[in-house]
């Protein structure tokens, strides 16, 4: 009986740790996604400026 309780405690602790790790991974993923969106927006802005310059040169 004691062994079953110990195994149950270990399983509960492992589940909690896995949950914490998954939450951490999700948070990192959100941060990475936010950074990627920021970089894409910056590149789009630069592309628009370059396109505008090309339009000025061709007119």
Residue, then its C-alpha position, 0 to 999 in steps of 0.5 A: x500500500x505504501x508503495x502505491x502511495x509513493x508511486x502516486x505521489x511521484x506521478x502527481x509530481x511528474x504531471x505537475x512538472x510536465x504541466x509547468x514545462x508545457x506552460x513555459x514552452x507555450x510562453x516562449x512560443x508566444x514570445x517568439x511569435x510576437x518577435x517574428x510578427x514585429x520583424x515581419x512588420x518591420x520588413x514590410x515597412x522597409x519594402x513599402x519604402x523601397x517600393x515607393x522610392x522605385x516608383x519615384x525613380x520611374x516617374 
